[in-house]
Amino acid sequence: MDSRRNFIKKSTILGTGISLFPGLTFGINNKDKYHNLKIGMIGVGLRGTNHLDNLLLRDDITITAICDIDPKRIDIAVNKIKNKGQKKPLLFGKDDYDYRNLLALENVDAVIISTPWLWHTLMAKDTMRAGKYTGLEVSAANTMEECWDLVNTYEETGTHLMILENVNYRRDIMAVLNMVKQNVFGELLHFRCGYQHDLRHVKFNDGKTAYGKGVEFGEKGISESAWRTQHSLLRNADIYPTHGIGPIAAMCDINRGNRFMTLTSTATKAVGLHNYIVENGGENHPNSKLKFKLGDVITSTIETANGETIIVTHDTNSPRPYSLGFRVQGANGLWEVDGNRIHIDKKTEPHKWDKADEWLEKYDHPLWRKFGKLANGSGHGGMDFFVIHAFVEAAKKNIAPPMDAYDAAAWSAITPLSEASIENNGEPQDFPDFTRGNWVKRKPYNWIKNTY
């Protein structure tokens, strides 16, 4: 109750809440919107446009409004919508807060937010307060206060929020999830995951080409370098945890019979981004004088209420092949993504790895069996199709999504907690219980089905 009172107090002080949207009521209409879900989009950069492409494959949605402060991105989105035979949507983007005028529209049922990280929580709060079913890109929050803001706003309004974590829908991950639910690995013990991806070409560019050229960022950069690199300059934390932790959280029923309890984090020194600038821009380039705060490798260990441990790795500043580093281990065996290998007691040869292909095919998820061909080419190996499919299906019925506000908060909380732990020489940090005790009685989401 203290948290709720503080939330209401802050909302009043900041002038937010229902006063932003006079005449609106909380929560979208209960009427089934099966035939035509009206969607507004806030942010149609590269990620938002990818979501738009997947939405436009469907015949049960209409894009009624889009918002972006970049006119070029608006033009690209409008052309795509027109080419699919849909009416031109209402357009917003005259300033940073014009998205609120989109939220005031009656002909918007659901909203997808694909903007820079620092805008995510604010926009999600405003969207929930406007009664629009909310789809929020990752990560959902940057600070502990923002994590609580998402939960408090959801509880205050009753408007659903889905964190759009696409890796939960990766084909191999869903097959392993199927194996977990069928007890192939036995009682769960340990997981490894993370975000191990050389992003140096993403964090810097020449201000003209999105990826692969130059060493500029911020005001002199474009696309992700215009905002993402600043986090590496100013924060020493796991700044992008959800691709790894989301699938693992689903496997061990976090917030639904289990929860994260404590976290400890360590960081290596930071040399990768500096070396990249010197190599590609020279020692005299102004950016070579900057001291980046983000350690090249951040390692966090999480303990859960049910006794599992999870190692989460963030590694984006050094040359390396892409991997999310998944490992799922139980009392009867384990699977590792690197090496594509598996070992199951009494089922595979003792003390030897088996190739995982046959196992993944045998336990291929019902969703992939049903929609795999449709998902082909939808982005990120097909998983983008499934995350948008789940969002639309849940929003049409106005029911709780597979990954909700509590998940968004718990997964995103790794960032501020890892930052605090690193700052305090690896001191353990307690996870807040964002469900306020309800994790004990909340039932696990039914992931093993062929609907969404």
C-alpha positions as a Markdown table, in Angstrom:
| # | Residue | x | y | z |
|---|---|---|---|---|
| 1 | Met | 0.0 | 0.0 | 0.0 |
| 2 | Asp | 2.9 | 2.4 | 0.7 |
| 3 | Ser | 4.2 | 1.8 | -2.9 |
| 4 | Arg | 0.7 | 2.5 | -4.2 |
| 5 | Arg | 0.4 | 5.7 | -2.2 |
| 6 | Asn | 3.8 | 6.8 | -3.4 |
| 7 | Phe | 2.8 | 6.1 | -6.9 |
| 8 | Ile | -0.4 | 8.1 | -6.7 |
| 9 | Lys | 1.5 | 10.9 | -5.0 |
| 10 | Lys | 4.2 | 11.0 | -7.7 |
| 11 | Ser | 1.6 | 10.9 | -10.4 |
| 12 | Thr | -0.1 | 13.9 | -8.9 |
| 13 | Ile | 3.2 | 15.8 | -8.5 |
| 14 | Leu | 4.3 | 15.1 | -12.0 |
| 15 | Gly | 1.0 | 16.1 | -13.5 |
| 16 | Thr | 0.6 | 12.7 | -15.1 |
| 17 | Gly | -2.1 | 10.1 | -14.9 |
| 18 | Ile | -5.7 | 10.5 | -16.1 |
| 19 | Ser | -5.3 | 14.3 | -16.4 |
| 20 | Leu | -3.3 | 13.7 | -19.5 |
| 21 | Phe | -6.2 | 12.0 | -21.2 |
| 22 | Pro | -9.5 | 13.7 | -20.1 |
| 23 | Gly | -12.6 | 11.7 | -20.8 |
| 24 | Leu | -10.8 | 8.4 | -21.1 |
| 25 | Thr | -11.5 | 5.3 | -19.0 |
| 26 | Phe | -9.0 | 2.7 | -17.9 |
| 27 | Gly | -8.8 | -0.5 | -19.8 |
| 28 | Ile | -9.8 | -1.2 | -23.4 |
| 29 | Asn | -13.3 | -2.3 | -24.2 |
| 30 | Asn | -14.0 | -5.9 | -23.2 |
| 31 | Lys | -15.6 | -6.5 | -26.6 |
| 32 | Asp | -13.7 | -9.1 | -28.6 |
| 33 | Lys | -11.7 | -7.2 | -31.2 |
| 34 | Tyr | -11.0 | -10.4 | -33.2 |
| 35 | His | -11.9 | -9.1 | -36.6 |
| 36 | Asn | -10.1 | -5.8 | -36.5 |
| 37 | Leu | -7.7 | -4.7 | -33.8 |
| 38 | Lys | -6.8 | -1.1 | -34.3 |
| 39 | Ile | -3.1 | -0.6 | -33.6 |
| 40 | Gly | -1.0 | 2.6 | -33.0 |
| 41 | Met | 2.7 | 2.5 | -33.3 |
| 42 | Ile | 5.1 | 4.7 | -31.4 |
| 43 | Gly | 8.5 | 4.5 | -33.0 |
| 44 | Val | 9.0 | 3.2 | -36.6 |
| 45 | Gly | 12.7 | 3.1 | -36.8 |
| 46 | Leu | 14.4 | -0.2 | -37.8 |
| 47 | Arg | 12.8 | -2.2 | -35.0 |
| 48 | Gly | 9.4 | -0.6 | -35.3 |
| 49 | Thr | 9.4 | -1.1 | -39.0 |
| 50 | Asn | 10.1 | -4.8 | -38.5 |
| 51 | His | 7.1 | -5.0 | -36.3 |
| 52 | Leu | 5.0 | -3.1 | -38.8 |
| 53 | Asp | 6.0 | -5.6 | -41.6 |
| 54 | Asn | 4.8 | -8.5 | -39.5 |
| 55 | Leu | 1.6 | -6.7 | -38.5 |
| 56 | Leu | 0.8 | -6.0 | -42.2 |
| 57 | Leu | 0.9 | -9.7 | -43.0 |
| 58 | Arg | -2.3 | -10.1 | -40.9 |
| 59 | Asp | -5.9 | -9.5 | -42.0 |
| 60 | Asp | -7.2 | -8.9 | -38.5 |
| 61 | Ile | -5.5 | -5.6 | -37.7 |
| 62 | Thr | -5.5 | -2.0 | -38.9 |
| 63 | Ile | -2.7 | 0.4 | -38.4 |
| 64 | Thr | -4.7 | 3.6 | -37.5 |
| 65 | Ala | -1.9 | 5.8 | -36.2 |
| 66 | Ile | 1.9 | 6.1 | -36.2 |
| 67 | Cys | 4.3 | 8.4 | -34.3 |
| 68 | Asp | 8.0 | 9.1 | -34.9 |
| 69 | Ile | 10.0 | 12.4 | -34.7 |
| 70 | Asp | 11.9 | 11.4 | -37.9 |
| 71 | Pro | 9.9 | 12.3 | -41.0 |
| 72 | Lys | 11.8 | 9.9 | -43.1 |
| 73 | Arg | 10.8 | 7.0 | -41.0 |
| 74 | Ile | 7.2 | 8.2 | -41.1 |
| 75 | Asp | 7.3 | 8.2 | -44.9 |
| 76 | Ile | 8.7 | 4.6 | -45.0 |
| 77 | Ala | 6.0 | 3.4 | -42.7 |
| 78 | Val | 3.1 | 5.2 | -44.6 |
| 79 | Asn | 4.3 | 3.7 | -47.9 |
| 80 | Lys | 4.3 | 0.2 | -46.4 |
| 81 | Ile | 0.8 | 0.6 | -45.1 |
| 82 | Lys | -0.5 | 2.0 | -48.3 |
| 83 | Asn | 1.1 | -0.8 | -50.3 |
| 84 | Lys | -0.8 | -3.3 | -48.3 |
| 85 | Gly | -4.1 | -1.5 | -49.2 |
| 86 | Gln | -4.7 | 0.0 | -45.8 |
| 87 | Lys | -5.9 | 3.6 | -45.3 |
| 88 | Lys | -3.2 | 6.2 | -44.5 |
| 89 | Pro | -2.9 | 6.3 | -40.7 |
| 90 | Leu | -3.0 | 9.5 | -38.6 |
| 91 | Leu | 0.5 | 10.8 | -38.2 |
| 92 | Phe | 2.2 | 12.3 | -35.1 |
| 93 | Gly | 5.7 | 13.5 | -34.5 |
| 94 | Lys | 5.8 | 17.2 | -34.2 |
| 95 | Asp | 7.8 | 16.9 | -30.9 |
| 96 | Asp | 8.9 | 14.3 | -28.4 |
| 97 | Tyr | 5.5 | 14.3 | -26.6 |
| 98 | Asp | 3.2 | 14.2 | -29.6 |
| 99 | Tyr | 2.7 | 10.4 | -28.9 |
| 100 | Arg | 0.3 | 11.5 | -26.2 |
| 101 | Asn | -2.0 | 12.8 | -28.8 |
| 102 | Leu | -1.9 | 9.4 | -30.5 |
| 103 | Leu | -2.9 | 7.8 | -27.2 |
| 104 | Ala | -5.9 | 10.1 | -26.9 |
| 105 | Leu | -7.4 | 8.6 | -30.1 |
| 106 | Glu | -10.6 | 6.5 | -29.7 |
| 107 | Asn | -9.7 | 4.3 | -32.8 |
| 108 | Val | -6.5 | 2.9 | -31.2 |
| 109 | Asp | -7.0 | -0.3 | -29.2 |
| 110 | Ala | -3.4 | -1.4 | -28.8 |
| 111 | Val | 0.0 | 0.3 | -29.0 |
| 112 | Ile | 3.5 | -1.0 | -29.8 |
| 113 | Ile | 6.4 | 1.0 | -28.5 |
| 114 | Ser | 9.7 | 0.7 | -30.3 |
| 115 | Thr | 11.7 | 3.7 | -29.2 |
| 116 | Pro | 15.1 | 4.3 | -27.5 |
| 117 | Trp | 15.4 | 2.7 | -24.0 |
| 118 | Leu | 15.1 | 5.9 | -22.0 |
| 119 | Trp | 11.6 | 6.5 | -23.3 |
| 120 | His | 10.2 | 3.0 | -22.7 |
| 121 | Thr | 8.8 | 3.3 | -19.2 |
| 122 | Leu | 7.4 | 6.8 | -19.6 |
| 123 | Met | 5.6 | 5.8 | -22.8 |
| 124 | Ala | 4.4 | 2.5 | -21.4 |
| 125 | Lys | 2.9 | 4.2 | -18.4 |
| 126 | Asp | 1.1 | 6.8 | -20.5 |
| 127 | Thr | -0.2 | 4.1 | -22.8 |
| 128 | Met | -1.5 | 2.0 | -19.9 |
| 129 | Arg | -3.1 | 5.1 | -18.4 |
| 130 | Ala | -4.8 | 5.8 | -21.8 |
| 131 | Gly | -6.3 | 2.3 | -21.6 |
| 132 | Lys | -4.5 | 0.9 | -24.6 |
| 133 | Tyr | -3.2 | -2.7 | -24.6 |
| 134 | Thr | 0.6 | -2.1 | -24.4 |
| 135 | Gly | 3.4 | -3.8 | -26.3 |
| 136 | Leu | 6.8 | -2.6 | -25.1 |
| 137 | Glu | 10.2 | -3.3 | -26.6 |
| 138 | Val | 13.1 | -4.5 | -24.5 |
| 139 | Ser | 14.5 | -3.6 | -22.1 |
| 140 | Ala | 11.4 | -2.3 | -20.5 |
| 141 | Ala | 13.0 | -0.2 | -17.7 |
| 142 | Asn | 16.4 | 1.3 | -16.8 |
| 143 | Thr | 16.1 | 2.0 | -13.1 |
| 144 | Met | 14.5 | 0.3 | -10.1 |
| 145 | Glu | 12.0 | 3.1 | -9.9 |
| 146 | Glu | 11.0 | 2.5 | -13.5 |
| 147 | Cys | 10.5 | -1.2 | -12.8 |
| 148 | Trp | 8.1 | -0.4 | -10.0 |
| 149 | Asp | 6.4 | 2.3 | -12.2 |
| 150 | Leu | 5.5 | -0.4 | -14.7 |
| 151 | Val | 4.0 | -2.7 | -12.0 |
| 152 | Asn | 2.2 | 0.1 | -10.2 |
| 153 | Thr | 0.7 | 1.6 | -13.3 |
| 154 | Tyr | -0.5 | -1.8 | -14.4 |
| 155 | Glu | -2.1 | -2.5 | -11.0 |
| 156 | Glu | -3.6 | 1.0 | -10.9 |
| 157 | Thr | -5.1 | 0.9 | -14.4 |
| 158 | Gly | -5.8 | -2.8 | -15.1 |
| 159 | Thr | -4.4 | -2.3 | -18.6 |
| 160 | His | -2.3 | -5.2 | -19.8 |
| 161 | Leu | 1.4 | -4.7 | -20.8 |
| 162 | Met | 3.4 | -7.3 | -22.8 |
| 163 | Ile | 7.2 | -7.1 | -23.0 |
| 164 | Leu | 8.0 | -8.0 | -26.6 |
| 165 | Glu | 10.9 | -10.3 | -25.8 |
| 166 | Asn | 11.3 | -12.2 | -29.1 |
| 167 | Val | 14.0 | -14.7 | -28.0 |
| 168 | Asn | 11.3 | -16.5 | -25.9 |
| 169 | Tyr | 10.0 | -17.6 | -29.3 |
| 170 | Arg | 13.3 | -18.8 | -30.9 |
| 171 | Arg | 12.7 | -22.3 | -32.3 |
| 172 | Asp | 15.5 | -24.1 | -30.4 |
| 173 | Ile | 14.5 | -22.3 | -27.2 |
| 174 | Met | 10.9 | -23.3 | -27.5 |
| 175 | Ala | 11.9 | -26.9 | -28.2 |
| 176 | Val | 14.0 | -26.9 | -25.0 |
| 177 | Leu | 11.1 | -25.3 | -23.1 |
| 178 | Asn | 8.9 | -28.2 | -24.3 |
| 179 | Met | 11.6 | -30.6 | -23.0 |
| 180 | Val | 11.6 | -28.8 | -19.6 |
| 181 | Lys | 7.9 | -28.9 | -19.3 |
| 182 | Gln | 8.0 | -32.7 | -20.2 |
| 183 | Asn | 10.7 | -33.2 | -17.5 |
| 184 | Val | 13.3 | -34.5 | -19.9 |
| 185 | Phe | 16.1 | -32.8 | -17.8 |
| 186 | Gly | 14.6 | -33.8 | -14.4 |
| 187 | Glu | 14.4 | -31.3 | -11.6 |
| 188 | Leu | 16.0 | -28.0 | -12.7 |
| 189 | Leu | 19.3 | -26.9 | -11.2 |
| 190 | His | 21.3 | -24.4 | -13.2 |
| 191 | Phe | 21.1 | -22.1 | -16.3 |
| 192 | Arg | 23.4 | -19.9 | -18.3 |
| 193 | Cys | 22.3 | -17.2 | -20.7 |
| 194 | Gly | 23.1 | -13.7 | -21.8 |
| 195 | Tyr | 23.8 | -11.3 | -24.6 |
| 196 | Gln | 27.1 | -12.0 | -26.3 |
| 197 | His | 27.1 | -10.0 | -29.5 |
| 198 | Asp | 29.8 | -7.8 | -31.0 |
| 199 | Leu | 28.0 | -4.5 | -31.3 |
| 200 | Arg | 30.9 | -2.2 | -32.0 |
| 201 | His | 29.6 | -1.6 | -35.6 |
| 202 | Val | 26.2 | -0.8 | -34.1 |
| 203 | Lys | 27.4 | 1.6 | -31.4 |
| 204 | Phe | 29.4 | 3.6 | -33.9 |
| 205 | Asn | 28.8 | 4.9 | -37.4 |
| 206 | Asp | 29.6 | 7.8 | -39.7 |
| 207 | Gly | 26.3 | 9.6 | -39.2 |
| 208 | Lys | 25.1 | 8.4 | -42.7 |
| 209 | Thr | 25.2 | 4.6 | -42.6 |
| 210 | Ala | 23.4 | 2.8 | -39.8 |
| 211 | Tyr | 26.0 | 0.0 | -39.3 |
| 212 | Gly | 29.6 | -0.7 | -40.1 |
| 213 | Lys | 31.2 | 2.7 | -40.9 |
| 214 | Gly | 32.8 | 5.4 | -38.7 |
| 215 | Val | 33.3 | 6.0 | -35.0 |
| 216 | Glu | 30.6 | 8.6 | -34.3 |
| 217 | Phe | 27.7 | 8.4 | -31.9 |
| 218 | Gly | 25.2 | 10.6 | -30.1 |
| 219 | Glu | 24.3 | 13.8 | -32.0 |
| 220 | Lys | 26.8 | 12.9 | -34.7 |
| 221 | Gly | 25.5 | 9.3 | -35.1 |
| 222 | Ile | 22.3 | 7.9 | -36.6 |
| 223 | Ser | 20.1 | 4.9 | -35.8 |
| 224 | Glu | 21.1 | 3.1 | -32.6 |
| 225 | Ser | 24.4 | 4.9 | -32.2 |
| 226 | Ala | 22.4 | 8.1 | -31.7 |
| 227 | Trp | 21.2 | 6.8 | -28.3 |
| 228 | Arg | 22.5 | 3.3 | -27.4 |
| 229 | Thr | 26.2 | 4.0 | -27.1 |
| 230 | Gln | 25.6 | 6.6 | -24.4 |
| 231 | His | 24.6 | 3.8 | -22.0 |
| 232 | Ser | 28.0 | 2.2 | -22.6 |
| 233 | Leu | 29.7 | 5.5 | -21.8 |
| 234 | Leu | 27.8 | 6.2 | -18.6 |
| 235 | Arg | 26.8 | 2.8 | -17.0 |
| 236 | Asn | 28.7 | -0.2 | -15.7 |
| 237 | Ala | 25.9 | -2.8 | -15.6 |
| 238 | Asp | 24.2 | -5.5 | -17.6 |
| 239 | Ile | 22.4 | -3.0 | -19.7 |
| 240 | Tyr | 20.5 | -5.5 | -22.0 |
| 241 | Pro | 19.5 | -8.6 | -20.0 |
| 242 | Thr | 16.1 | -9.7 | -21.3 |
| 243 | His | 17.2 | -11.7 | -24.4 |
| 244 | Gly | 18.9 | -14.1 | -22.2 |
| 245 | Ile | 16.9 | -14.1 | -19.0 |
| 246 | Gly | 13.4 | -14.0 | -20.6 |
| 247 | Pro | 13.5 | -17.6 | -22.0 |
| 248 | Ile | 15.1 | -18.9 | -18.7 |
| 249 | Ala | 12.5 | -17.2 | -16.6 |
| 250 | Ala | 9.8 | -19.0 | -18.6 |
| 251 | Met | 11.5 | -22.3 | -18.1 |
| 252 | Cys | 11.7 | -21.9 | -14.3 |
| 253 | Asp | 8.3 | -20.2 | -13.8 |
| 254 | Ile | 9.6 | -16.8 | -12.5 |
| 255 | Asn | 6.7 | -14.8 | -10.9 |
| 256 | Arg | 4.5 | -17.9 | -11.2 |
| 257 | Gly | 5.6 | -20.2 | -8.4 |
| 258 | Asn | 9.2 | -19.1 | -8.3 |
| 259 | Arg | 11.0 | -15.8 | -8.3 |
| 260 | Phe | 14.5 | -14.2 | -8.4 |
| 261 | Met | 15.9 | -13.7 | -5.0 |
| 262 | Thr | 19.5 | -12.3 | -5.1 |
| 263 | Leu | 22.0 | -11.2 | -7.7 |
| 264 | Thr | 25.8 | -10.6 | -7.6 |
| 265 | Ser | 27.7 | -9.0 | -10.5 |
| 266 | Thr | 31.2 | -8.4 | -11.6 |
| 267 | Ala | 32.7 | -6.4 | -14.5 |
| 268 | Thr | 36.0 | -6.6 | -16.4 |
| 269 | Lys | 37.9 | -3.5 | -17.4 |
| 270 | Ala | 36.6 | -1.5 | -20.4 |
| 271 | Val | 39.0 | -1.6 | -23.4 |
| 272 | Gly | 37.0 | -2.8 | -26.4 |
| 273 | Leu | 35.2 | 0.4 | -27.5 |
| 274 | His | 38.3 | 2.5 | -27.1 |
| 275 | Asn | 40.4 | 0.1 | -29.2 |
| 276 | Tyr | 37.7 | 0.1 | -31.9 |
| 277 | Ile | 37.7 | 3.9 | -32.0 |
| 278 | Val | 41.5 | 4.1 | -32.3 |
| 279 | Glu | 41.6 | 1.4 | -34.9 |
| 280 | Asn | 38.9 | 3.0 | -37.1 |
| 281 | Gly | 39.2 | 6.7 | -36.3 |
| 282 | Gly | 42.8 | 7.1 | -35.2 |
| 283 | Glu | 44.3 | 8.1 | -31.8 |
| 284 | Asn | 43.6 | 11.8 | -32.4 |
| 285 | His | 39.8 | 11.3 | -32.9 |
| 286 | Pro | 38.0 | 13.1 | -30.1 |
| 287 | Asn | 36.1 | 10.0 | -29.1 |
| 288 | Ser | 39.4 | 8.2 | -28.4 |
| 289 | Lys | 39.8 | 10.4 | -25.4 |
| 290 | Leu | 36.5 | 9.2 | -23.8 |
| 291 | Lys | 36.5 | 6.8 | -20.9 |
| 292 | Phe | 33.7 | 4.2 | -21.4 |
| 293 | Lys | 32.3 | 3.0 | -18.1 |
| 294 | Leu | 30.7 | -0.3 | -19.3 |
| 295 | Gly | 33.0 | -3.3 | -18.6 |
| 296 | Asp | 33.6 | -5.4 | -21.7 |
| 297 | Val | 32.2 | -8.5 | -19.9 |
| 298 | Ile | 29.6 | -8.3 | -17.2 |
| 299 | Thr | 28.9 | -11.5 | -15.3 |
| 300 | Ser | 25.8 | -11.8 | -13.0 |
| 301 | Thr | 24.7 | -14.8 | -10.9 |
| 302 | Ile | 21.1 | -15.0 | -9.8 |
| 303 | Glu | 19.6 | -17.3 | -7.2 |
| 304 | Thr | 15.9 | -18.3 | -7.3 |
| 305 | Ala | 13.4 | -19.1 | -4.6 |
| 306 | Asn | 13.3 | -22.7 | -5.8 |
| 307 | Gly | 17.1 | -23.1 | -5.5 |
| 308 | Glu | 18.2 | -22.8 | -9.1 |
| 309 | Thr | 21.2 | -20.6 | -10.1 |
| 310 | Ile | 21.4 | -18.5 | -13.3 |
| 311 | Ile | 24.6 | -17.0 | -14.8 |
| 312 | Val | 23.9 | -14.1 | -17.1 |
| 313 | Thr | 26.6 | -12.7 | -19.3 |
| 314 | His | 26.7 | -9.3 | -21.1 |
| 315 | Asp | 29.5 | -9.1 | -23.7 |
| 316 | Thr | 29.1 | -6.6 | -26.6 |
| 317 | Asn | 32.3 | -4.6 | -26.8 |
| 318 | Ser | 34.8 | -7.1 | -28.1 |
| 319 | Pro | 35.2 | -9.2 | -31.3 |
| 320 | Arg | 33.3 | -12.5 | -30.9 |
| 321 | Pro | 30.8 | -14.6 | -32.7 |
| 322 | Tyr | 27.2 | -14.1 | -31.7 |
| 323 | Ser | 25.7 | -16.4 | -29.0 |
| 324 | Leu | 23.2 | -16.0 | -26.2 |
| 325 | Gly | 25.2 | -18.7 | -24.4 |
| 326 | Phe | 22.2 | -20.8 | -23.3 |
| 327 | Arg | 22.6 | -23.8 | -21.0 |
| 328 | Val | 19.7 | -25.6 | -19.3 |
| 329 | Gln | 20.7 | -28.2 | -16.7 |
| 330 | Gly | 18.7 | -30.5 | -14.5 |
| 331 | Ala | 19.2 | -33.5 | -12.3 |
| 332 | Asn | 18.9 | -35.8 | -15.4 |
| 333 | Gly | 20.9 | -34.0 | -18.0 |
| 334 | Leu | 21.6 | -30.7 | -19.8 |
| 335 | Trp | 21.5 | -28.9 | -23.1 |
| 336 | Glu | 24.0 | -26.3 | -24.4 |
| 337 | Val | 23.5 | -24.1 | -27.4 |
| 338 | Asp | 27.2 | -23.6 | -28.0 |
| 339 | Gly | 28.2 | -26.8 | -29.7 |
| 340 | Asn | 24.6 | -27.7 | -30.3 |
| 341 | Arg | 24.9 | -30.5 | -27.7 |
| 342 | Ile | 22.9 | -32.4 | -25.2 |
| 343 | His | 23.4 | -35.2 | -22.6 |
| 344 | Ile | 20.5 | -37.1 | -20.9 |
| 345 | Asp | 21.2 | -39.7 | -18.3 |
| 346 | Lys | 20.5 | -43.2 | -19.5 |
| 347 | Lys | 19.3 | -41.9 | -22.9 |
| 348 | Thr | 22.6 | -40.7 | -24.4 |
| 349 | Glu | 26.0 | -42.4 | -24.3 |
| 350 | Pro | 27.6 | -42.1 | -20.8 |
| 351 | His | 30.1 | -39.2 | -20.4 |
| 352 | Lys | 29.6 | -38.1 | -24.0 |
| 353 | Trp | 27.7 | -35.3 | -25.7 |
| 354 | Asp | 25.0 | -36.1 | -28.2 |
| 355 | Lys | 24.1 | -33.8 | -31.1 |
| 356 | Ala | 21.0 | -31.9 | -30.2 |
| 357 | Asp | 19.4 | -31.8 | -33.6 |
| 358 | Glu | 17.3 | -34.9 | -33.3 |
| 359 | Trp | 16.2 | -33.9 | -29.8 |
| 360 | Leu | 15.1 | -30.5 | -30.9 |
| 361 | Glu | 13.2 | -31.9 | -33.8 |
| 362 | Lys | 11.5 | -34.5 | -31.6 |
| 363 | Tyr | 10.4 | -31.8 | -29.1 |
| 364 | Asp | 9.7 | -29.1 | -31.7 |
| 365 | His | 7.2 | -26.7 | -30.2 |
| 366 | Pro | 3.6 | -27.0 | -31.4 |
| 367 | Leu | 3.6 | -23.3 | -32.4 |
| 368 | Trp | 6.6 | -23.8 | -34.7 |
| 369 | Arg | 5.0 | -27.0 | -36.2 |
| 370 | Lys | 1.9 | -25.0 | -37.0 |
| 371 | Phe | 3.2 | -21.6 | -38.0 |
| 372 | Gly | 6.8 | -22.3 | -39.0 |
| 373 | Lys | 6.3 | -21.7 | -42.7 |
| 374 | Leu | 4.5 | -18.4 | -42.1 |
| 375 | Ala | 7.2 | -17.3 | -39.7 |
| 376 | Asn | 9.9 | -17.7 | -42.4 |
| 377 | Gly | 11.5 | -14.4 | -43.2 |
| 378 | Ser | 9.7 | -12.5 | -40.5 |
| 379 | Gly | 13.0 | -11.4 | -38.8 |
| 380 | His | 15.4 | -12.9 | -36.3 |
| 381 | Gly | 15.0 | -16.4 | -37.7 |
| 382 | Gly | 11.2 | -16.2 | -37.5 |
| 383 | Met | 10.8 | -15.5 | -33.8 |
| 384 | Asp | 9.6 | -11.9 | -34.6 |
| 385 | Phe | 6.4 | -13.4 | -36.2 |
| 386 | Phe | 5.6 | -15.3 | -32.9 |
| 387 | Val | 6.1 | -12.4 | -30.5 |
| 388 | Ile | 3.8 | -10.2 | -32.6 |
| 389 | His | 1.3 | -13.0 | -33.1 |
| 390 | Ala | 1.1 | -13.5 | -29.3 |
| 391 | Phe | 0.7 | -9.8 | -28.7 |
| 392 | Val | -2.2 | -9.5 | -31.3 |
| 393 | Glu | -4.0 | -12.6 | -30.1 |
| 394 | Ala | -3.8 | -11.5 | -26.4 |
| 395 | Ala | -4.8 | -7.9 | -27.2 |
| 396 | Lys | -7.8 | -9.0 | -29.3 |
| 397 | Lys | -9.3 | -10.7 | -26.3 |
| 398 | Asn | -7.9 | -8.2 | -23.8 |
| 399 | Ile | -6.4 | -10.9 | -21.6 |
| 400 | Ala | -3.1 | -11.3 | -19.8 |
| 401 | Pro | -0.2 | -11.8 | -22.2 |
| 402 | Pro | 2.4 | -14.5 | -21.9 |
| 403 | Met | 5.0 | -12.0 | -20.6 |
| 404 | Asp | 3.4 | -9.3 | -18.5 |
| 405 | Ala | 4.3 | -6.2 | -16.4 |
| 406 | Tyr | 5.7 | -8.3 | -13.6 |
| 407 | Asp | 8.0 | -10.0 | -16.0 |
| 408 | Ala | 9.0 | -6.7 | -17.6 |
| 409 | Ala | 10.0 | -5.4 | -14.2 |
| 410 | Ala | 11.8 | -8.5 | -12.9 |
| 411 | Trp | 13.8 | -9.1 | -16.1 |
| 412 | Ser | 14.7 | -5.4 | -16.4 |
| 413 | Ala | 15.7 | -5.1 | -12.8 |
| 414 | Ile | 18.9 | -7.0 | -13.6 |
| 415 | Thr | 20.3 | -3.7 | -15.0 |
| 416 | Pro | 20.1 | -1.5 | -11.8 |
| 417 | Leu | 20.8 | -4.4 | -9.5 |
| 418 | Ser | 24.0 | -5.4 | -11.5 |
| 419 | Glu | 25.1 | -1.8 | -11.5 |
| 420 | Ala | 24.7 | -1.6 | -7.7 |
| 421 | Ser | 26.5 | -4.9 | -7.2 |
| 422 | Ile | 29.5 | -3.9 | -9.4 |
| 423 | Glu | 29.7 | -0.5 | -7.7 |
| 424 | Asn | 29.9 | -2.3 | -4.3 |
| 425 | Asn | 32.5 | -4.9 | -5.3 |
| 426 | Gly | 30.1 | -7.7 | -6.1 |
| 427 | Glu | 27.9 | -7.2 | -3.0 |
| 428 | Pro | 24.7 | -9.4 | -3.3 |
| 429 | Gln | 21.6 | -7.4 | -4.1 |
| 430 | Asp | 18.1 | -8.5 | -3.2 |
| 431 | Phe | 15.5 | -8.6 | -5.9 |
| 432 | Pro | 12.2 | -6.9 | -5.1 |
| 433 | Asp | 9.1 | -9.0 | -5.1 |
| 434 | Phe | 7.2 | -7.2 | -7.8 |
| 435 | Thr | 4.2 | -9.5 | -7.4 |
| 436 | Arg | 3.9 | -8.5 | -3.7 |
| 437 | Gly | 3.8 | -12.1 | -2.6 |
| 438 | Asn | 1.4 | -13.3 | -5.3 |
| 439 | Trp | 4.1 | -15.3 | -7.1 |
| 440 | Val | 3.4 | -18.1 | -4.6 |
| 441 | Lys | -0.1 | -18.7 | -5.9 |
| 442 | Arg | 0.1 | -17.4 | -9.5 |
| 443 | Lys | -0.2 | -20.3 | -12.0 |
| 444 | Pro | 2.5 | -20.8 | -14.6 |
| 445 | Tyr | 1.6 | -19.6 | -18.1 |
| 446 | Asn | 0.7 | -22.5 | -20.4 |
| 447 | Trp | 3.5 | -22.2 | -22.9 |
| 448 | Ile | 2.9 | -25.6 | -24.6 |
| 449 | Lys | 0.0 | -25.0 | -27.0 |
| 450 | Asn | -0.4 | -24.2 | -30.6 |
| 451 | Thr | -2.4 | -21.0 | -30.4 |
| 452 | Tyr | -0.1 | -18.3 | -29.2 |
